[in-house]
Amino acid sequence: MSDEPDDPKMEGGDPPPQEVSEPLSRAIGERYLSYALSTIVNRALPDARDGLKPVHRRILYAMRELRLTATGGFRKSAKISGDVMGNYHPHGDGAIYDAMARLAQDFVIRYPLVDGQGNFGNIDGDMPAASRYTEARLTAAAEALMEGLAEDAVDFRDNYDGTLTEPVVMPAAFPNLLANGSSGIAVGMATNVPPHNLDELIEACLHLIKSPDARDETLIRIVKGPDFPTGGVIVEPAESIAETYRTGRGSIRLRSRWEVEDLGRGTWQIVVTEIPYMVPKSRLIEKLAELIQLKKLPVLADVRDESAGDVRLVLEPKSRTVDPAVMMEMLFKASDLETRFAMNMNVLIDGITPKVCSLKEVLQAFLAHRRDVLIRRSRHRMAKIDHRLEVLEGFITAFLNLDRVIDIIRYDNDPKAALMAEEWARKTPRCRDESDYVSPMSYSAEGELSEVQAEAILNMRLRALRRLEEMALLKEQGELMAERAGLEDLLASEELQWTTIAGELKETRKAFGAGHAFGQRRTTFDVPGEVTEIAVEAMIPKEPVTVVLSQMGWIRAMKGHIDLAQELKYRDGDEGRFVFHAQSTDRLILVGENGRFYTISASALPGGRGLGEPVRLMVDLPNDAQILTIFTHEPGRRLLVASSAGDGFVLNEDEAVAQTRAGKQVLNVKDGVVAKVVSPVAGDHVAVVGQNRKVLVFPLDELPEMARGKGVRLQKYKDGGLSDVITFPLADGLSWPDSAGRTRRVEDLTDWLGKRATAGRMAPRGFPRDNRFG
C-alpha cells in the first residue's frame, strides 16, 4: 500500500485548487466592466483638473525628468518615447510618439505643450517623420502646467512596476482642458472638447472667483465660443452655442474664411485663407476636384492650392456672372469647407467619475483644483521654512556661544552629543506682532540644541564665522518669519486664498493671453446673411444637347441637336433605344420597371465623344429592374402612370423629381407586376387596350391624381393584363399608325365608351397587332 496520505492537505501538502462555478453572463459582465472602467479612466477621458489623459501626462513628466525645458536643448523623440514607455506607460512606442507629436502640432493644439524640431506633420494630413528623425522639448505652457510638482502640489503614485513614482494630476496653472481641448472614445461613452481662447477662460475664472454663483449666461458672454487653432468662422446662432455650453452637449457650425480677389476686367476668384478645424487640406482639395469632375458643382471651374506657410486655396468660378456668396453657399453644402463640431464635454470631474459637464462645472473643477494646489504648496513651504528657522536658530545660538562651540568641537570625542547636551544662552527674536517668537520645533529641554541644529553647526564652514554672517542670519530669520506669518494668514483665510489664485491667473494671462500674437482670438463669429437660393440649373450655361441612352443602359450627351434619324455608334452587341433633344440645364427623369423615378441632370452626363457611361452608376437602379422610359422634366406637367396589372393614376410630374441617387418610389408594384406606361396627359379621355385586344375609352376625370400608390383599376381582365394606354381629346377621335405608315382614325367611339374598370369591346378593324396606340 502507498504511504502517501489520502488528504493532500495533510503533512504540509498544498490544498488543491478550488473550482468556482458562476453564470457565464455574470463572469463576462464583471470582466468587461473592469475593462470598460480601465479604458474610461486610464485612456480615453481627460481629467477636468489638468485636461490631460494619462499618456499625455506621462509624456510631459518624462520630458521634465529629462530636463527638456523651454529654454534648454532638444532631445531625440525616440529617446523621449522610449523613456515614457520604459518608465511610466508600458504600451507601444508608436502610440506614445503619435500622442507626443499631436501635442506639438500647432494646427491641432491651440497652445502646444511640446516644441518640436523636424517634421511633425502638417495641415495637409501628412504623418510626422519617424521618431529617430525628430527632436522635442517642452514649451512654456507645458512648464506652467507642471509648476509646483517639486512642492508637493499634487499626489504621486507608483508607476506600473513600482520602481518610480508619477503625478496623479498636474498642478495646471491654466484650464488646459478648455484651452487645448480633448477628444477620445471609451467604452460606451466619448468626449470631444474644442479648444478655447485662454484669455477668455481666465477672465471667466476671475469672474467665477468674484461671483461663485454666476449664471451660465454670464460666463458664456465672456467665453463666446471655441477658438480653433486653424481659425475659421463660427456661424452657429448665439442661442444654440449658449445651450451647448449649458448642457455640455451640442454641435457648432464652422466655416472656412474666404475673400473675393479681384483680377481685373470683371474677373475674380475666391481665396480661402482658413479651413475648418481637423479638416486635412489635401483631402478637402481632392473632394472639390472630385465634385468638379463629376459635374456636381457646375459653378466651379477649378481649384488650386497656392499655400506656402499659410493656407491659400484658389477657387475659380465657371462664370464671372455668378454671385460669389451664392457660389460659396453651394460649396459649403457640398464640401468640408463647412463642418459641424460635435461638442461633448464628458470628462473625469474628480479624476475618477465621468460626467458630462457644463462650462461652469469645468471651470469650477479647475478652480477647486487650483485652491487645493495652493494650500498644499503653502503647507510645503511652511514646512521648509520651519526647518530652515530651526537651523537658523541653531546658527545664531552658535554665534552667541562661539568660543564654547569651538572648544567642544576641538576637544570632545563626540561633539554632536556634547552640543545637544549643553545648556546654551539664547537670543529670542521678535515677530512682526511684537510677541515672543516660539520655535515650531519642540526640544528636550529649554536651551538645548536639537539634532538638526547640532548637525548643521558641525557642517558649517569656518569662513562663515564672521560678524557679517551673523547679521545675514538674523536678517534671513526675520524674512522667513514674516513669510511664515503670511502663509499662516493665507491658510486661515479662504478669501485670501482666492485673491492669491486670482493673482496667479492674471500672471498666467500676461504670459499667454491676448497681449501676445499667439494669444489673440483666431476664430471669429458671424451670422450669415440671407442668400437667395438659386437652382443649380440656373448657373449652368444653356446649350443644346442630344441625349442618347442605349439598349444596354449606356448614356451620353452629344453637343447640339443632331438629326434623330442619324446613325450613331454603340458598343458591340448594343443598339440605340432612346434618342431625344434637350438642353444642358434640363433635368431628366428616368423610370424603371420597379416603379421608381430617378432624376439626372443633363449637365452631369458624360460627353458624346465616347460611348457613354452606365446609367446605373448615376442612379441606384437595381440590376433586375429594366428601364421603362426617360424624358425631359417639364415642371407642372401631368403624367399618366399605369402598371402591367391594369392599375394607374394621374401624377403631377413635380412629385416625381428625386433629390438622391436612390430615386423616388411612385408606382407601387409587386408579385410580378411591373410599370408599363408613363406618358404625358393630353386630352380629356383615356383609351386602354389589354392583351385580350379589348379597348375601353372612359373620361380622364375618373382617374385620381396621386403622388404615390398603386392607383385604381383602369380595365377589367379575365386573362392577361394591360398592353397600352393613352390620353386623347375625344372630339379628335382615336388614331394610330398602320403597318404602311399611314394614320388611321376612328371618330365615333360610342361602341367603346364605358365606365372605368369595365371590360371594353374588341379593337376596331385595322388596329395594330402589337396592341399599341403608337
Secondary structure, DSSP 4 states (H G I P E B T S, - for coil): ---S-SSTTGGGPPPPPPP----HHHHHHHHHHHHHHHHIIIIISPBTTT---HHHHHHHHHHHHTT--TTS--EEHHHHHHHHHHHT--S-HHHHHHHHHHHH-TTT-SS-SEEEES----TT-PPPPPTTT-EEEE-HHHHHHHTTGGGT-S-EEE-TTSSSEEESS---SS-HHHHH-EEEE-SS-EEEE----HHHHHHHHHHHHH-TT--HHHHHHHS-S---TT--EE-S-HHHHHHHHHHSEEEEEEE-EEEEEEEETTEEEEEEEE--TT--HHHHHHHHHHHHHTTS-TTEEEEEE--SSS--EEEEES-TTS-HHHHHHHHHHHSTTEEEEEEE-EEESSSS-EEE--HHHHHHHHHHHHHHHHHHHHHHHHHHHHHHHHHHHHHHHHHHTHHHHHHHHHH-SSHHHHHHHS-------B-TTSSBP--SS--SSTTPPPHHHHHHHHT--GGG-SHHHHHHHHHHHHHHHHHHHHHHHHHH-HHHHHHHHHHHHHHHHHHHSTTSGGGS---EE--PPP-----GGGGS---EEEEEEETTSEEEEEES---TTS-----TT--EEEEEEEETT-EEEEEETTSEEEEEEGGGSPBTTS--EEGGGTS---TTS-EEEEEE--TT-EEEEEETTSEEEEEEGGGG--SSTT-EE-B---TT--EEEEEE--SSEEEEEETT-EEEEEEGGGSPB-SSB--EE-S--SSS-EEEEEEE-GGG-EEEE-TTSPEEEE---TTTB--TTS--EEPPTT--TT----
